[in-house]
Amino acid sequence: MIRDGVFRKADDSDTVNCVEVAAMPEGGVRVRDSKDRNGGTLGYTDTEWSVFVAAAKLGEFDLPE
């Protein structure tokens, strides 16, 4: 992850339901809604973000079918 504080979103994200993520130079990650860029951000430590990403990859947040 590039730690330059620039918000990015996945290339394959749609234009309606996505978030943008910025890895901060001093550490940590910021997340914001791509539809409301001025609506504020959520901040996470590097550890919190790593745990979240690992859980998402395991399908922990998938909706039931």
Contacts in CASP RR format, 6 or more apart in sequence:
PFRMAT RR
TARGET T0000
AUTHOR 0000-0000-0000
METHOD contacts of the structure
MODEL  1
MIRDGVFRKADDSDTVNCVEVAAMPEGGVRVRDSKDRNGGTLGYTDTEWS
VFVAAAKLGEFDLPE
1 23 0 8 1.000
1 29 0 8 1.000
2 23 0 8 1.000
3 23 0 8 1.000
3 24 0 8 1.000
3 25 0 8 1.000
3 27 0 8 1.000
4 22 0 8 1.000
4 23 0 8 1.000
4 25 0 8 1.000
5 22 0 8 1.000
5 23 0 8 1.000
5 24 0 8 1.000
5 25 0 8 1.000
5 30 0 8 1.000
6 22 0 8 1.000
7 20 0 8 1.000
7 21 0 8 1.000
7 22 0 8 1.000
7 30 0 8 1.000
7 32 0 8 1.000
7 37 0 8 1.000
8 20 0 8 1.000
8 21 0 8 1.000
8 22 0 8 1.000
9 18 0 8 1.000
9 19 0 8 1.000
9 20 0 8 1.000
9 21 0 8 1.000
9 34 0 8 1.000
10 18 0 8 1.000
13 34 0 8 1.000
15 34 0 8 1.000
16 35 0 8 1.000
18 34 0 8 1.000
19 31 0 8 1.000
19 32 0 8 1.000
19 33 0 8 1.000
19 34 0 8 1.000
20 31 0 8 1.000
20 32 0 8 1.000
20 33 0 8 1.000
20 34 0 8 1.000
20 37 0 8 1.000
21 29 0 8 1.000
21 30 0 8 1.000
21 31 0 8 1.000
22 29 0 8 1.000
22 30 0 8 1.000
22 31 0 8 1.000
22 32 0 8 1.000
23 29 0 8 1.000
24 30 0 8 1.000
27 45 0 8 1.000
27 46 0 8 1.000
28 43 0 8 1.000
28 44 0 8 1.000
28 45 0 8 1.000
28 46 0 8 1.000
28 49 0 8 1.000
29 43 0 8 1.000
29 44 0 8 1.000
29 45 0 8 1.000
29 46 0 8 1.000
29 49 0 8 1.000
30 41 0 8 1.000
30 42 0 8 1.000
30 43 0 8 1.000
30 44 0 8 1.000
31 41 0 8 1.000
31 42 0 8 1.000
31 43 0 8 1.000
31 44 0 8 1.000
32 39 0 8 1.000
32 40 0 8 1.000
32 41 0 8 1.000
32 42 0 8 1.000
33 39 0 8 1.000
44 52 0 8 1.000
55 61 0 8 1.000
END
